[in-house]
């Protein structure tokens, strides 16, 4: 199983979702946070660190703690969320490039697409996790579940307003 972690700011509200899927992209578990609207005082005292604090410390870590199914890997699209060795950022490159591994990044080619896999800053590329991304990419579009989370979070925000 792998997980998808996403945190969004929608209409000034911060909220996140975590979707755990099986090896075919079928949902196993979904958790989301309630929307958080920072107060003016919080905006002042946290300053530029407010977004990082909300996205990682409050929302992301809170969602991970609530999981009943532990994924072997969590995929993110935001480098701010790279706070654990089992979290990697996946980026679809605009064109095919040569495969390579350097520092905390690897580029792999799957289905005529190049995918950059970025590990947290001081973590070397873990080949077993890279191989997991490649295997899953051969079975389903590994970027599509991020769209599901985004739509679910928009739905949560809309339903809160009713």
C-alpha positions as CSV (number, residue, x, y, z in Angstrom):
1,X,0.0,0.0,0.0
2,X,1.1,3.5,-0.7
3,X,-0.3,6.8,0.6
4,X,-1.0,10.2,-0.9
5,X,-0.7,13.2,1.4
6,X,-1.9,16.7,0.3
7,X,-2.5,19.9,2.1
8,X,-4.3,22.8,0.5
9,X,-5.3,26.4,1.2
10,X,-8.8,26.9,-0.1
11,X,-10.5,30.3,0.5
12,X,-8.1,31.1,3.4
13,X,-8.8,27.7,5.0
14,X,-6.0,25.1,5.5
15,X,-6.9,21.5,5.3
16,X,-5.3,18.2,4.3
17,X,-6.2,14.8,3.2
18,X,-4.4,11.4,3.2
19,X,-5.5,8.7,0.8
20,X,-4.1,5.1,1.2
21,X,-4.5,3.0,-1.9
22,X,-3.6,-0.6,-2.8
23,X,-1.2,-1.6,-5.6
24,X,-3.9,-0.9,-8.2
25,X,-4.9,2.5,-7.0
26,X,-8.1,1.4,-5.2
27,X,-8.8,3.3,-2.0
28,X,-8.2,1.5,1.3
29,X,-8.5,4.5,3.7
30,X,-9.1,8.2,3.5
31,X,-8.7,10.8,6.3
32,X,-9.0,14.5,6.2
33,X,-8.6,17.4,8.6
34,X,-11.2,19.9,9.4
35,X,-10.5,23.3,7.7
36,X,-8.4,25.6,9.9
37,X,-8.7,29.3,9.6
38,X,-5.8,31.0,11.3
39,X,-6.7,34.0,13.5
40,X,-5.1,37.4,12.9
41,X,-3.1,37.0,16.1
42,X,-1.7,33.6,14.8
43,X,-0.8,35.2,11.5
44,X,1.2,37.9,13.4
45,X,3.0,35.6,15.9
46,X,3.8,32.8,13.4
47,X,4.7,35.2,10.6
48,X,6.3,33.4,7.6
49,X,6.4,30.1,9.5
50,X,2.6,29.9,9.8
51,X,2.1,27.9,6.6
52,X,4.8,25.4,7.4
53,X,3.5,25.0,11.0
54,X,-0.1,24.3,9.8
55,X,0.8,22.1,6.8
56,X,3.4,19.9,8.6
57,X,3.1,20.0,12.3
58,X,-0.7,20.3,12.7
59,X,-2.3,18.9,9.5
60,X,0.1,16.3,8.0
61,X,1.5,14.8,11.2
62,X,-2.1,14.7,12.7
63,X,-3.4,12.8,9.6
64,X,-0.6,10.3,9.7
65,X,-1.2,9.6,13.4
66,X,-4.8,8.8,12.7
67,X,-4.1,6.2,10.0
68,X,-5.2,2.6,10.6
69,X,-3.4,1.3,7.5
70,X,0.3,2.2,7.5
71,X,1.6,2.7,3.9
72,X,5.2,1.7,3.0
73,X,5.5,5.0,1.2
74,X,3.8,8.4,1.2
75,X,3.8,10.5,-2.0
76,X,3.5,14.3,-1.9
77,X,3.5,17.1,-4.5
78,X,4.8,19.8,-2.1
79,X,8.4,19.9,-1.0
80,X,7.2,21.4,2.4
81,X,5.8,18.0,3.3
82,X,9.1,16.1,3.0
83,X,9.6,15.7,6.7
84,X,10.0,11.9,7.0
85,X,12.3,9.3,5.4
86,X,9.2,7.4,4.0
87,X,7.8,10.5,2.3
88,X,8.8,11.3,-1.3
89,X,7.8,14.0,-3.7
90,X,6.9,12.9,-7.2
91,X,7.0,15.3,-10.1
92,X,6.1,14.5,-13.7
93,X,8.8,16.1,-15.9
94,X,7.6,17.9,-19.1
95,X,9.7,15.8,-21.4
96,X,11.7,12.5,-21.3
97,X,15.2,12.8,-19.8
98,X,17.9,10.2,-19.0
99,X,17.5,8.2,-15.9
100,X,19.8,9.3,-13.1
101,X,20.3,9.2,-9.3
102,X,22.0,12.1,-7.6
103,X,22.0,13.1,-3.9
104,X,18.4,12.9,-2.7
105,X,16.8,12.7,-6.2
106,X,16.2,10.0,-8.8
107,X,14.7,10.3,-12.3
108,X,13.1,7.2,-13.7
109,X,11.4,6.6,-17.0
110,X,8.1,4.7,-17.0
111,X,5.5,4.4,-19.9
112,X,7.4,7.1,-21.9
113,X,7.3,9.6,-19.1
114,X,10.0,10.8,-16.8
115,X,9.3,11.0,-13.1
116,X,11.5,12.9,-10.6
117,X,11.4,11.3,-7.1
118,X,12.7,13.6,-4.4
119,X,13.6,12.4,-0.9
120,X,13.8,14.7,2.2
121,X,16.9,16.9,2.1
122,X,19.4,14.8,4.1
123,X,18.1,11.4,2.9
124,X,19.9,9.5,0.2
125,X,17.8,7.9,-2.5
126,X,16.3,4.6,-1.2
127,X,16.3,2.2,-4.2
128,X,13.5,0.0,-2.8
129,X,11.2,3.0,-2.6
130,X,12.2,4.1,-6.1
131,X,11.4,0.6,-7.4
132,X,8.0,0.7,-5.7
133,X,7.2,4.0,-7.5
134,X,8.2,2.4,-10.8
135,X,6.2,-0.8,-10.2
136,X,3.0,1.2,-9.3
137,X,3.5,3.5,-12.2
138,X,3.3,0.5,-14.5
139,X,-0.1,-0.5,-13.0
140,X,-1.9,2.9,-12.8
141,X,-1.4,6.6,-13.1
142,X,0.3,7.4,-9.8
143,X,-0.4,11.2,-10.1
144,X,-4.2,10.8,-10.5
145,X,-5.0,10.1,-6.8
146,X,-3.7,13.7,-6.0
147,X,-6.7,14.9,-8.1
148,X,-9.1,12.8,-6.0
149,X,-7.8,14.3,-2.8
150,X,-8.0,17.8,-4.2
151,X,-11.6,17.3,-5.2
152,X,-12.5,15.7,-1.9
153,X,-10.9,18.6,0.0
154,X,-12.9,21.1,-2.1
155,X,-16.0,19.1,-1.3
156,X,-15.2,19.3,2.4
157,X,-14.8,23.1,2.2
158,X,-18.1,23.5,0.3
159,X,-20.1,21.3,2.7
160,X,-18.7,23.3,5.7
161,X,-20.3,26.4,4.2
162,X,-23.8,24.9,4.0
